Amino acid sequence: MPQSHEPQGVSTAGQPPVGEDQPRRRFLTSASGAAMAGGLLGAYGTLGVMLGRFVYPASGSARGWLFVCTVDALAPGMAMDFTSPAGARVVVARQGTGDTADDFLALSSVCPHLGCRVHWESQQDRFFCPCHNGVFDRDGNPVSGPPQAASQSLIRFPLKVENGLLYLEAPFETLVAGPAADTTPSCESGHGGRSVSGPAADSQQTGVA
């Protein structure tokens, strides 16, 4: 009888032939790599979306009219600081003697140069940043100092007057959550600025610098 060359005590039942497991290994390696690449793409895609929303905020973001003060509470030549629920800092100045929105101006009180606070100087008919002597005209356009050199203007906020009440249009939302705004009412007392359809905002009337 012919003798078998199979080693005794070693069973080959159920084992794939030599070389048959190579495609399976390559498949598992490719699948693992694809899964890792998909995870990385998903993470970077989410980061890209968040960055895009920060750099280019959606045009449909919630905006609304915020109550600033009664028209009579802000005398001609006076200005007041106002903070919206989203944290926007605004200086509201009364430049005219009438009772319409054209007699008021609302500009960002944050200097675009290095973020210092600007204030209205009625005697000089200008907005002034004391940090680096930045000067803006009554419309927020740069006149001298670093803002003028960089052509940086103050951001302007729309205003309207209804029934003797002054309103400012500003975003209701912010990308970065922060502490709640001061909800103390009554701008005549130097604080307040209540939102029509949102939380209250802080405002403070200031005299001529």
HUQUI-V924334 format. One record per pair of residues at least 12 apart in sequence whose ideal C-beta (glycine too) atoms are under 7 Angstrom apart, sorted by sequence separation. I is the first residue (numbers start at 1). J is the second residue. If there is no record, write none. Layout:
BEGIN
<<I,J> <I,J>>
END
This chain:
BEGIN
<<79,91> <80,92> <92,104> <93,105> <126,138> <133,145> <134,146> <141,153> <157,169> <191,203> <79,92> <116,129> <125,138> <127,140> <132,145> <134,147> <140,153> <157,170> <191,204> <68,82> <79,93> <92,106> <132,146> <140,154> <190,204> <116,131> <185,200> <190,205> <78,94> <90,106> <91,107> <113,129> <140,156> <183,199> <187,203> <77,94> <90,107> <114,131> <126,143> <183,200> <66,84> <76,94> <90,108> <91,109> <111,129> <118,136> <136,154> <181,199> <182,200> <187,205> <75,94> <89,108> <90,109> <113,132> <180,199> <181,200> <74,94> <76,96> <88,108> <89,109> <107,127> <111,131> <181,201> <182,202> <76,97> <89,110> <113,134> <181,202> <111,134> <68,92> <172,198> <91,118> <93,120> <127,154> <71,99> <81,109> <91,119> <91,120> <105,138> <107,140> <113,146> <113,147> <112,147> <111,147> <118,154> <113,150> <113,152> <79,119> <112,152> <79,120> <112,154> <95,138> <77,122> <108,154> <107,154> <108,155> <107,155> <107,156> <106,156> <106,157> <106,159> <104,159> <101,159> <101,160> <101,161> <100,161> <99,161> <104,166> <106,168> <90,157> <92,168> <90,168> <128,209> <88,170> <88,171> <86,170> <86,171> <123,208> <82,168> <84,170> <86,172> <122,208> <85,172> <86,173> <87,174> <119,206> <121,208> <86,174> <121,209> <71,161> <119,209> <87,178> <71,164> <70,164> <65,160> <70,165> <71,166> <85,181> <69,166> <67,165> <68,166> <83,181> <68,167> <67,167> <68,168> <66,167> <65,167> <66,168> <65,169> <66,170> <63,169> <63,170> <80,187> <63,171> <64,172> <62,171> <63,172> <61,171> <62,172> <85,195> <62,173> <82,193> <61,173> <85,198> <73,187> <85,199> <73,188> <85,201> <84,201> <69,187> <83,201> <68,187> <82,201> <83,202> <54,175> <82,203> <53,175> <81,203> <80,203> <81,204> <69,193> <80,204> <68,193> <80,205> <81,206> <67,193> <80,206> <66,193> <67,194> <78,205> <79,206> <67,195> <66,195> <67,196> <78,207> <66,196> <65,196> <74,205> <77,208> <64,196> <64,197> <64,198> <69,203> <66,201> <68,203>>
END
